[in-house]
Amino acid sequence: MTETYTHHYHSPLGDITLASDGENLTGLWFDGQKYFGAGLPERPEQRELAVFEQTKDWLDIYFGGKAPDFTPPLSMTGTPFRRAVWEIMLAIPFGKTMTYGEIAGKLAAQMGLAKMSAHPVGGAVAHNPISLIIPCHRVVGSNGSLTGYAGGLEKKVQLLRMEKADIKRVNGSATIKLD
């Protein structure tokens, strides 16, 4: 059985827990977020690891308002469908957004299907175990609406503002102007 290690990071938006298998980052969650620590053992070992140092460097750059030019080594554990969604999310550029429907369209094309529902994509986005680096906060509703975010909608808004994504208030609800 693979060991699981954790480390903590203090971000401007709250504490973050990092998880690793010893070589790769396997989890990154805002403390207390929905699905926090999914798959972690009850008492993971706290340890300094090279991957945690790389991840902390990534987070320092990110919270400094810049797009990191590297990605720490990741190990994404999930179904093939979820991993495919997460791979698409990894390609969403800093400061940009993509809709659930656009992700579903990309998956349908990859699978040779005419179309795919956005609903299962939403489930995969919600269960993303490596928040921020796999940028689920950049996924929005079909009309640009800020739909659910496991870390909370206020954090989603703060993250998108920090990335200088074009956020506007329309009819009292937060929406994002898509390019």
Buried (B, 14 or more C-beta within 10 A) or exposed (E): EEEBBBBEBEBEBBEBBBBBBBEBBBBBBBBEBBBBBBEBEEEBEEEEBEBBEBBBEBBEBBBEEEEBEEBBEBBBBBEEBBEBBBBBBBEBEBBBBBBBBBBBBBBBEEEEEEEBEBEBBBEBBBBBBBBBBBBBBBBBBEEBEBBBBBBBEEBBBBBBEBBEBBBEEEEEEBBBEBE
